[in-house]
Amino acid sequence: MAIEVYKAETYSTEGLQVVCRARQFEMVLDEPKNIGGTDAGMTPVEALLCSLGACKVIVARAFSKSHKIHLKDIRVELEGELDTDGFMGKNSEAKIGFSKITSHFFIDADNTEDEIIAFVEFINATCPVHDTMSISPKFDTKVNII
């Protein structure tokens, strides 16, 4: 078994803004002004959807040739349904996170519809982010007081 460890760091800057770092890359996440943020970046749940879509596109590009898919172009649009009453504590019965995520694939390829549908099924089954979201990993939390 080949286990590779990925690392990321997040820290608060001002208000609800959070700087996110992984390797030499950095991005800012925030909340819209109506929730108390400054709208300086996408929200964490939007970033999660983007990560899912990016992973699916990367899997498609990485495996298209070996699956004999003549991929010219691919785009994935994602929609996540989230009941904000759960997160805001207004409804204790509401799920806090996404209750449904829909991926809309737009694929331009010289293949049959059945071949493309089978390839999309492969993409969903092979995408690490999709797998992580659909089958929860174990969570371990460690607190360091500084």
Secondary structure, 3 states (H helix, E strand, C coil): CCCCCCCCEEEECCCCCEEEEECCEEEEECCCHHHCCCCCCCCHHHHHHHHHHHHHHHHHHHHCCCCCCCEEEEEEEEEEEECHHHHCCCCCCCCCCEEEEEEEEEEEECCCHHHHHHHHHHHHHHCHHHHHHHCCCCCCCCCCCC
